[in-house]
Amino acid sequence: MANSRSAKKRIRQAARRSDRNRVRRSRVRTHIRNVEEAIASGNKLAAEEAYKAAMPALHRSSQNGAFHRNTTRRKLSGLSRRINAM
């Protein structure tokens, strides 16, 4: 258990950040799932619309530190490649 005031504050900050990042990651996973479902259904127009909605959410999550920027780029690149292959 933390003894100093600064260590206790760090624990509180880490808990807040973890909660925020959990929400951000969940939101990103939902967007990715929407794109993948549109790809699976074979509807290219719906997949492109879902991709356009997912792109800013993924960039925002990497900007806020929930994901590494290369992770975001890798996920977007893979989804884009799958949409273009349709």
C-alpha positions as CSV (number, residue, x, y, z in Angstrom):
1,M,0.0,0.0,0.0
2,A,1.2,3.5,-0.8
3,N,2.4,5.6,2.1
4,S,3.3,8.9,0.7
5,R,0.8,11.5,-0.5
6,S,2.2,11.5,-4.0
7,A,2.0,7.7,-4.3
8,K,-1.6,7.8,-3.2
9,K,-2.3,10.5,-5.8
10,R,-0.6,8.4,-8.4
11,I,-2.9,5.5,-7.6
12,R,-6.0,7.7,-8.0
13,Q,-4.7,9.1,-11.3
14,A,-4.0,5.7,-12.6
15,A,-7.5,4.5,-11.7
16,R,-9.1,7.4,-13.5
17,R,-6.9,6.9,-16.6
18,S,-7.7,3.2,-16.6
19,D,-11.4,3.9,-16.6
20,R,-11.2,6.4,-19.4
21,N,-9.0,4.1,-21.5
22,R,-11.4,1.2,-21.0
23,V,-14.3,3.4,-22.4
24,R,-12.1,4.5,-25.3
25,R,-11.0,1.0,-26.1
26,S,-14.6,-0.3,-26.0
27,R,-15.8,2.4,-28.3
28,V,-13.0,1.6,-30.8
29,R,-13.8,-2.1,-30.7
30,T,-17.4,-1.3,-31.4
31,H,-16.5,0.7,-34.4
32,I,-14.2,-2.0,-35.7
33,R,-16.9,-4.6,-35.2
34,N,-19.3,-2.5,-37.2
35,V,-16.9,-2.3,-40.1
36,E,-16.1,-6.0,-40.0
37,E,-19.9,-6.9,-39.9
38,A,-20.4,-4.7,-43.0
39,I,-17.5,-6.4,-44.8
40,A,-18.9,-9.8,-43.9
41,S,-22.3,-8.8,-45.2
42,G,-20.7,-7.9,-48.5
43,N,-22.1,-4.4,-48.6
44,K,-19.2,-2.2,-49.7
45,L,-21.1,1.1,-49.3
46,A,-22.0,0.3,-45.7
47,A,-18.5,-0.9,-45.0
48,E,-17.1,2.4,-46.4
49,E,-19.5,4.4,-44.3
50,A,-18.6,2.4,-41.1
51,Y,-14.9,2.9,-41.9
52,K,-15.4,6.6,-42.2
53,A,-17.1,6.7,-38.8
54,A,-14.4,4.5,-37.3
55,M,-11.4,6.4,-38.6
56,P,-11.7,9.5,-36.3
57,A,-12.5,7.4,-33.3
58,L,-9.4,5.3,-33.8
59,H,-7.2,8.4,-34.3
60,R,-8.7,10.0,-31.2
61,S,-8.0,7.0,-29.1
62,S,-4.3,6.9,-30.1
63,Q,-4.0,10.6,-29.6
64,N,-5.4,10.2,-26.1
65,G,-3.1,7.3,-25.3
66,A,-5.5,4.4,-25.2
67,F,-3.8,2.8,-28.2
68,H,-0.3,3.1,-29.7
69,R,-0.3,5.1,-32.9
70,N,1.1,2.1,-34.9
71,T,-1.7,-0.1,-33.6
72,T,-4.2,2.4,-34.9
73,R,-2.5,2.6,-38.3
74,R,-2.3,-1.2,-38.5
75,K,-6.0,-1.7,-37.7
76,L,-7.1,1.1,-40.2
77,S,-4.8,-0.3,-42.9
78,G,-6.1,-3.8,-42.5
79,L,-9.7,-2.7,-42.6
80,S,-9.1,-0.5,-45.7
81,R,-7.3,-3.3,-47.5
82,R,-10.3,-5.6,-46.8
83,I,-12.8,-3.0,-48.0
84,N,-10.8,-2.3,-51.2
85,A,-10.6,-6.1,-51.9
86,M,-14.4,-6.3,-52.0
